Amino acid sequence: MKWLRWVLVPAIVSTVLLSVTSPAFAQSPDPDAIGELTRGLNTLWVIITAALVFWMQAGFAFVEAGLTRSKNTTNILFKNLVDFVFASLAFWAFGYAFMFGATASGFIGTSGFFVDGKLADVAGLPGLAFWFFQLVFAGTTATIVSGSMAERTKFSSYLIYSFFISAFIYPVSGHWIWGGGWLATLPFGAGFKDFAGSTVVHSVGGWMALIGAMALGPRLGRFTKDGKAVAIPGHSISLVVLGVFILWLGWFGFNPGSQLAIQGGNADVVALVAVNTNLAAAAGGLVAMILTWLFVSKKPDLGTTLNGVLAGLVAITAPCAWVTPVASIAIGAIGGVIVVYGALLLEKLKIDDPVSAVPVHLMNGVWGTLAVGIFATENGVTGLLAGNSAQFVAQLIGVLAVGAWAVVMGGILFYGILKGVWGLRVSREEEIKGLDVEEHGVEAYPGDVIGSLAAAD
């Protein structure tokens, strides 16, 4: 009679469950329960997307390591690690308060130092969930600079920079925009708009990267005595490809996560943002490949194509919620143009940026921010193409203001404190031997040393 047991047991269980749950189905939904469920889902969404943004640190590390020489790999990886270590503590102690604390004349936050577990809800989220999401953005800003200063920076000097950008420089300009400060409330258009950080994150990091690279000067051998540029190839394009794919993945947390919610109408915005993010990346990569192939090296260059993808991602970060998919392709395509010719411009100016951080993050951060004022047509924000010139004015003011802030702070930090007092650059001998051995005493590829010793014997 085994068949009887297999029939009766499920039938009895089903009857009991129906008798218990049927009254609940008959009642109207409990608003409090629905509210808690919504809050929980949105919190889960924000934590997951924050984790994706955190994982971008690995992407930056691989890109920078691959584009530089093997003798500096440990140094590159170490800098990317300490960026997030320092960002976590600096943003916890000071940065969050300066960025999201009670505003002082729209310039800087003044409350909430040394974050504890009593943070008030923000945008319907637990305060600590919002803090964690903002932390990973602070860490991203800090790590942008690492590549532009690669292969010649004192590790101790880099630690000082890493702390100050997360504790003060990034949070103050961030307060102007995301903390309810003076740029967010400009009387032009809808106020300055930056959905996920083309200016807040990428331009600030890009300006600091530019000032840092200028303060350091070029690597040994990067330019000849008569000013001709000499390529210094990185040691692993494989690492670069892996890093870009990690960053591309992380951007689906960076941009869609910035909606801070997933339920109801928010889902439509999140979907639009995800599609726009991907299309801009693809357009940037395609245009960078074609331009290099036809007009620069006469061959399809993988490294430039990868930077084109990143350029498209940076450019779409500000406007991704307010433009159509067609517009996102145009924005990404122009980003691909900017990264190709921006890198050539830096060479003419004899500024050594080993990973093209300035064209990718600064130039395309500026472009993406202005693109809001040109292409925006969605979700309550309109730009020039929709007949609203005021929004472009707001975007231009924001670009200039944040640029001025970052340049002044970068000048004080890199030229005044680090170069003028502490010492910013390693010695000639240390640079030649490599920072892995000279700064850390650890080779990323010890087999290379063993091989060279065997050859010497």
C-alpha positions as CSV (number, residue, x, y, z in Angstrom):
1,M,0.0,0.0,0.0
2,K,2.9,2.4,-0.6
3,W,1.0,4.2,-3.2
4,L,-1.7,5.1,-0.6
5,R,1.0,6.8,1.6
6,W,2.3,8.9,-1.3
7,V,-1.2,10.1,-2.1
8,L,-2.6,10.7,1.4
9,V,0.3,12.5,3.0
10,P,0.5,15.3,0.4
11,A,-3.3,15.6,0.5
12,I,-3.3,16.0,4.3
13,V,-0.5,18.5,4.3
14,S,-2.1,20.5,1.6
15,T,-5.4,20.6,3.5
16,V,-3.8,21.8,6.7
17,L,-1.8,24.5,4.9
18,L,-5.0,25.8,3.1
19,S,-6.9,25.9,6.3
20,V,-4.2,27.9,8.0
21,T,-3.5,30.4,5.2
22,S,-6.9,30.9,3.6
23,P,-7.9,33.5,6.2
24,A,-4.8,35.5,5.4
25,F,-5.5,35.5,1.7
26,A,-9.0,36.7,2.4
27,Q,-7.7,39.8,4.4
28,S,-6.4,43.0,2.8
29,P,-2.6,43.3,2.7
30,D,-0.9,44.6,5.8
31,P,0.7,48.0,4.9
32,D,3.3,47.6,7.5
33,A,4.3,44.2,6.3
34,I,4.5,45.5,2.7
35,G,6.6,48.4,3.8
36,E,9.0,46.2,5.6
37,L,9.2,43.9,2.6
38,T,9.9,46.8,0.3
39,R,12.5,48.2,2.7
40,G,14.2,44.8,2.8
41,L,14.2,44.3,-0.9
42,N,15.7,47.7,-1.5
43,T,18.3,47.1,1.1
44,L,19.3,43.8,-0.4
45,W,19.5,45.5,-3.8
46,V,21.8,48.3,-2.5
47,I,24.0,45.9,-0.7
48,I,24.4,43.6,-3.7
49,T,25.2,46.5,-6.0
50,A,27.6,47.9,-3.5
51,A,29.4,44.6,-3.5
52,L,29.7,44.8,-7.3
53,V,31.2,48.3,-7.0
54,F,33.6,47.0,-4.3
55,W,34.7,44.2,-6.7
56,M,35.7,47.0,-9.2
57,Q,38.8,47.5,-7.0
58,A,40.1,44.2,-8.4
59,G,39.3,45.4,-11.9
60,F,41.3,48.6,-11.4
61,A,44.2,46.6,-9.9
62,F,44.4,44.2,-12.9
63,V,44.1,47.0,-15.5
64,E,46.9,49.0,-13.8
65,A,49.1,46.0,-13.2
66,G,48.8,44.8,-16.8
67,L,49.5,48.2,-18.3
68,T,52.7,48.6,-16.3
69,R,56.0,46.7,-16.1
70,S,56.3,43.5,-14.1
71,K,58.9,44.9,-11.8
72,N,56.2,47.2,-10.3
73,T,53.3,44.8,-10.1
74,T,53.4,44.3,-6.3
75,N,53.4,48.0,-5.8
76,I,50.4,48.5,-8.0
77,L,48.4,45.8,-6.3
78,F,49.4,47.1,-2.9
79,K,48.3,50.6,-3.7
80,N,44.9,49.4,-4.8
81,L,44.5,47.4,-1.6
82,V,45.4,50.3,0.7
83,D,43.1,52.6,-1.2
84,F,40.1,50.7,0.1
85,V,41.6,50.1,3.5
86,F,42.2,53.8,3.9
87,A,38.9,54.8,2.3
88,S,37.0,52.6,4.7
89,L,38.5,54.2,7.8
90,A,38.7,57.7,6.5
91,F,35.2,57.8,5.1
92,W,33.9,56.2,8.4
93,A,35.6,58.8,10.6
94,F,35.3,62.0,8.5
95,G,34.3,61.6,4.9
96,Y,30.6,60.6,5.4
97,A,30.1,63.5,7.7
98,F,31.6,66.0,5.3
99,M,29.6,64.6,2.5
100,F,26.2,63.9,4.0
101,G,26.1,65.7,7.3
102,A,24.0,68.7,8.1
103,T,25.0,71.3,5.6
104,A,26.9,74.5,6.4
105,S,25.8,77.0,3.7
106,G,25.7,74.3,1.1
107,F,29.5,73.8,1.2
108,I,30.3,71.1,3.7
109,G,28.6,68.7,6.0
110,T,29.1,69.3,9.7
111,S,27.6,66.3,11.5
112,G,27.9,62.5,11.7
113,F,31.5,61.9,12.3
114,F,32.7,58.5,13.4
115,V,29.7,56.6,12.1
116,D,27.9,54.3,14.6
117,G,24.9,52.1,14.4
118,K,22.4,54.9,15.0
119,L,22.3,56.4,11.5
120,A,18.9,57.5,10.5
121,D,17.2,56.0,7.4
122,V,18.2,57.6,4.1
123,A,15.9,57.3,1.0
124,G,13.9,54.5,2.8
125,L,17.1,52.5,3.5
126,P,18.8,51.7,6.8
127,G,21.5,54.4,7.3
128,L,24.3,51.9,7.4
129,A,23.3,50.4,4.1
130,F,23.4,53.8,2.5
131,W,26.8,54.5,4.2
132,F,28.2,51.2,2.8
133,F,27.0,52.1,-0.7
134,Q,28.6,55.5,-0.5
135,L,31.9,54.1,0.9
136,V,32.5,51.9,-2.2
137,F,32.2,55.0,-4.4
138,A,34.7,56.9,-2.2
139,G,37.1,53.9,-2.6
140,T,36.7,54.1,-6.4
141,T,37.6,57.7,-6.5
142,A,40.8,57.1,-4.6
143,T,42.0,54.3,-6.8
144,I,41.6,56.2,-10.1
145,V,44.8,58.1,-9.3
146,S,47.0,55.0,-8.8
147,G,47.5,54.2,-12.5
148,S,48.5,57.7,-13.6
149,M,51.2,57.9,-10.9
150,A,52.4,54.3,-11.4
151,E,56.0,53.1,-11.4
152,R,57.6,56.2,-9.8
153,T,55.7,57.2,-6.7
154,K,56.9,56.8,-3.1
155,F,54.5,54.3,-1.3
156,S,54.4,56.5,1.8
157,S,53.4,59.5,-0.2
158,Y,50.7,57.6,-1.9
159,L,49.3,56.6,1.5
160,I,49.0,60.2,2.5
161,Y,47.1,61.1,-0.7
162,S,44.8,58.1,-0.3
163,F,43.7,59.1,3.1
164,F,43.1,62.8,2.3
165,I,41.0,62.2,-0.9
166,S,38.6,59.9,1.0
167,A,38.5,61.9,4.2
168,F,38.1,65.4,2.7
169,I,38.7,66.2,-1.0
170,Y,36.1,63.8,-2.5
171,P,33.5,64.3,0.3
172,V,33.4,68.1,0.1
173,S,32.7,68.3,-3.6
174,G,30.4,65.3,-3.2
175,H,28.4,67.3,-0.6
176,W,27.8,70.0,-3.2
177,I,26.0,67.5,-5.4
178,W,24.8,64.5,-3.6
179,G,24.6,66.0,-0.1
180,G,22.1,68.7,-0.9
181,G,24.8,71.4,-1.3
182,W,24.9,74.4,-3.5
183,L,25.3,72.8,-6.9
184,A,22.3,70.5,-6.3
185,T,20.1,73.6,-5.7
186,L,21.3,75.8,-8.6
187,P,18.5,77.9,-10.0
188,F,19.1,76.5,-13.5
189,G,17.2,73.6,-15.0
190,A,16.7,70.9,-12.3
191,G,20.0,71.9,-10.6
192,F,23.3,70.2,-11.3
193,K,22.7,66.5,-12.1
194,D,25.1,63.6,-11.8
195,F,23.2,60.3,-11.5
196,A,26.1,58.0,-10.6
197,G,29.3,60.0,-10.6
198,S,30.8,61.2,-13.9
199,T,31.8,64.3,-11.9
200,V,31.4,63.3,-8.3
201,V,33.7,60.2,-8.7
202,H,35.4,60.2,-12.0
203,S,36.2,63.8,-12.7
204,V,37.5,64.3,-9.2
205,G,39.7,61.3,-9.4
206,G,40.7,62.3,-12.9
207,W,41.7,65.8,-11.9
208,M,43.8,64.4,-9.0
209,A,45.4,61.9,-11.4
210,L,46.4,64.8,-13.8
211,I,47.9,66.9,-11.0
212,G,49.7,63.9,-9.5
213,A,51.2,62.9,-12.9
214,M,52.3,66.5,-13.6
215,A,53.9,66.8,-10.1
216,L,55.8,63.6,-10.6
217,G,57.0,64.1,-14.1
218,P,57.3,61.3,-16.7
219,R,58.9,57.9,-16.1
220,L,62.5,57.5,-17.0
221,G,62.8,56.9,-20.7
222,R,59.2,57.9,-21.5
223,F,60.3,60.9,-23.6
224,T,63.6,61.4,-25.5
225,K,65.7,64.6,-25.0
226,D,64.1,66.1,-28.1
227,G,60.6,65.4,-26.7
228,K,59.6,62.4,-28.7
229,A,57.3,59.9,-27.0
230,V,58.7,56.4,-26.4
231,A,56.2,53.6,-25.6
232,I,56.7,51.7,-22.4
233,P,54.6,48.5,-22.9
234,G,52.8,46.9,-20.0
235,H,53.6,43.3,-19.1
236,S,50.3,41.6,-19.4
237,I,47.4,42.5,-21.8
238,S,45.6,39.4,-20.3
239,L,45.4,41.1,-16.9
240,V,44.0,44.3,-18.6
241,V,41.3,42.3,-20.4
242,L,40.3,40.6,-17.2
243,G,40.3,43.9,-15.3
244,V,38.1,45.6,-17.9
245,F,35.6,42.8,-17.8
246,I,35.5,43.0,-14.0
247,L,35.0,46.8,-14.2
248,W,32.3,46.4,-16.9
249,L,30.5,44.0,-14.6
250,G,30.9,46.3,-11.6
251,W,29.4,49.2,-13.5
252,F,26.1,47.3,-13.4
253,G,26.2,47.9,-9.7
254,F,27.7,51.4,-10.0
255,N,25.0,52.9,-12.2
256,P,21.8,50.9,-11.6
257,G,22.5,50.7,-7.9
258,S,22.5,54.5,-7.7
259,Q,18.7,54.4,-8.0
260,L,18.8,53.1,-4.4
261,A,15.6,51.1,-5.0
262,I,14.2,48.4,-7.2
263,Q,10.5,48.1,-6.4
264,G,7.6,49.7,-8.4
265,G,8.5,52.4,-10.9
266,N,12.2,52.2,-9.8
267,A,12.5,49.0,-11.7
268,D,11.9,50.8,-15.0
269,V,14.6,53.3,-14.2
270,V,17.0,50.5,-13.2
271,A,16.4,48.7,-16.5
272,L,17.0,51.8,-18.5
273,V,20.2,52.6,-16.7
274,A,21.5,49.1,-17.2
275,V,20.8,49.1,-20.9
276,N,22.3,52.6,-21.4
277,T,25.4,51.6,-19.5
278,N,26.0,48.6,-21.7
279,L,25.3,50.4,-25.0
280,A,27.6,53.3,-24.1
281,A,30.5,50.9,-23.2
282,A,30.0,49.0,-26.5
283,A,29.9,52.2,-28.6
284,G,33.0,53.6,-26.8
285,G,35.0,50.4,-27.5
286,L,33.9,50.2,-31.1
287,V,34.8,53.8,-32.0
288,A,38.1,53.6,-30.2
289,M,39.0,50.5,-32.1
290,I,38.0,52.0,-35.5
291,L,39.8,55.3,-34.9
292,T,43.1,53.6,-33.9
293,W,42.8,51.1,-36.7
294,L,42.2,53.7,-39.4
295,F,44.1,56.8,-38.3
296,V,46.6,56.1,-35.5
297,S,48.5,52.8,-35.5
298,K,46.8,51.4,-38.7
299,K,46.1,48.3,-36.7
300,P,43.3,47.4,-34.3
301,D,44.8,48.0,-30.9
302,L,43.4,46.0,-28.0
303,G,44.6,48.3,-25.2
304,T,43.0,51.3,-26.8
305,T,39.7,49.4,-27.4
306,L,39.6,48.4,-23.8
307,N,40.1,52.0,-22.7
308,G,37.3,53.0,-25.1
309,V,35.0,50.6,-23.3
310,L,35.9,52.3,-20.0
311,A,35.5,55.7,-21.6
312,G,32.0,54.9,-22.6
313,L,31.2,53.6,-19.1
314,V,32.5,56.8,-17.5
315,A,30.7,59.1,-19.9
316,I,27.3,57.4,-19.4
317,T,27.6,57.4,-15.6
318,A,26.1,60.9,-15.2
319,P,23.3,60.8,-17.7
320,C,22.4,57.1,-17.7
321,A,18.9,57.6,-16.0
322,W,17.9,60.6,-18.2
323,V,18.7,59.7,-21.7
324,T,17.4,57.2,-24.3
325,P,19.3,54.2,-25.5
326,V,20.1,55.9,-28.8
327,A,21.5,58.9,-26.9
328,S,23.6,56.5,-24.8
329,I,25.2,55.1,-27.9
330,A,26.1,58.6,-29.1
331,I,27.5,59.5,-25.7
332,G,29.6,56.4,-25.6
333,A,30.8,56.9,-29.1
334,I,32.0,60.4,-28.4
335,G,33.7,59.0,-25.3
336,G,35.7,56.7,-27.6
337,V,36.8,59.6,-29.7
338,I,37.9,61.5,-26.6
339,V,39.9,58.7,-25.1
340,V,41.9,58.2,-28.3
341,Y,42.8,61.8,-29.0
342,G,43.0,62.7,-25.3
343,A,45.9,60.2,-24.9
344,L,47.6,61.7,-27.9
345,L,47.2,65.2,-26.4
346,L,48.8,64.1,-23.2
347,E,51.8,62.8,-25.1
348,K,52.2,66.1,-26.9
349,L,52.1,67.9,-23.5
350,K,54.7,65.4,-22.2
351,I,52.4,64.2,-19.4
352,D,53.1,60.6,-18.6
353,D,49.8,58.7,-17.7
354,P,50.7,55.0,-18.0
355,V,47.0,53.8,-18.0
356,S,45.3,56.8,-19.6
357,A,43.4,57.6,-16.4
358,V,43.1,61.2,-17.4
359,P,41.4,60.6,-20.8
360,V,39.2,57.9,-19.4
361,H,38.1,59.4,-16.1
362,L,38.7,63.2,-16.3
363,M,38.0,64.0,-19.9
364,N,35.1,61.6,-20.2
365,G,33.8,62.5,-16.7
366,V,33.5,66.1,-18.0
367,W,31.9,65.0,-21.2
368,G,29.4,62.7,-19.6
369,T,28.4,65.5,-17.2
370,L,27.8,68.0,-20.0
371,A,25.9,65.3,-21.9
372,V,23.2,65.5,-19.3
373,G,22.6,69.1,-20.4
374,I,22.5,68.1,-24.0
375,F,20.7,64.7,-24.4
376,A,18.5,64.4,-21.3
377,T,14.8,63.8,-22.1
378,E,13.8,61.1,-19.5
379,N,12.5,61.0,-15.9
380,G,12.0,64.7,-15.4
381,V,15.3,66.1,-16.7
382,T,15.6,67.8,-20.1
383,G,18.6,69.2,-21.9
384,L,19.4,71.2,-25.0
385,L,17.9,68.8,-27.5
386,A,14.6,69.1,-25.6
387,G,14.8,72.9,-25.7
388,N,16.2,73.4,-22.1
389,S,19.4,75.4,-22.2
390,A,19.3,76.1,-18.4
391,Q,20.2,72.5,-17.6
392,F,23.4,72.8,-19.7
393,V,24.3,75.9,-17.8
394,A,23.9,74.1,-14.5
395,Q,26.1,71.2,-15.8
396,L,28.8,73.6,-17.0
397,I,28.9,75.5,-13.7
398,G,29.3,72.2,-11.8
399,V,32.1,71.0,-14.1
400,L,34.0,74.2,-13.6
401,A,33.4,74.4,-9.8
402,V,34.4,70.8,-9.1
403,G,37.4,71.1,-11.4
404,A,38.6,74.2,-9.6
405,W,38.2,72.5,-6.2
406,A,40.1,69.4,-7.3
407,V,42.9,71.3,-9.0
408,V,43.4,73.5,-5.9
409,M,43.3,70.6,-3.5
410,G,45.5,68.5,-5.8
411,G,48.0,71.3,-6.1
412,I,48.2,71.8,-2.3
413,L,48.6,68.1,-1.7
414,F,50.9,67.0,-4.5
415,Y,53.0,70.1,-5.0
416,G,52.9,71.7,-1.6
417,I,52.9,68.9,0.9
418,L,54.1,65.7,-0.8
419,K,56.6,67.1,-3.4
420,G,57.6,70.1,-1.4
421,V,57.9,68.6,2.1
422,W,57.6,64.8,2.2
423,G,59.0,63.7,-1.1
424,L,56.8,62.4,-3.9
425,R,59.0,60.4,-6.2
426,V,61.4,57.5,-5.7
427,S,65.1,57.9,-6.6
428,R,66.4,57.1,-10.1
429,E,68.0,53.9,-8.9
430,E,64.8,52.7,-7.2
431,E,62.8,53.4,-10.4
432,I,65.3,51.5,-12.5
433,K,65.3,48.4,-10.2
434,G,61.6,48.5,-9.8
435,L,59.3,49.4,-6.8
436,D,58.5,45.8,-6.0
437,V,62.0,45.2,-4.7
438,E,63.0,48.7,-3.6
439,E,59.7,49.6,-1.8
440,H,58.4,46.3,-0.7
441,G,61.1,43.7,-0.9
442,V,58.7,41.3,-2.7
443,E,58.7,40.3,-6.4
444,A,55.3,39.7,-7.9
445,Y,57.0,37.2,-10.3
446,P,60.0,35.7,-8.3
447,G,60.6,33.3,-11.2
448,D,61.9,36.2,-13.2
449,V,64.6,36.8,-10.6
450,I,65.5,33.1,-10.5
451,G,65.7,33.0,-14.2
452,S,68.0,36.0,-14.4
453,L,70.3,34.6,-11.8
454,A,70.6,31.3,-13.6
455,A,71.4,33.2,-16.8
456,A,74.1,35.1,-15.0
457,D,75.7,31.9,-13.8
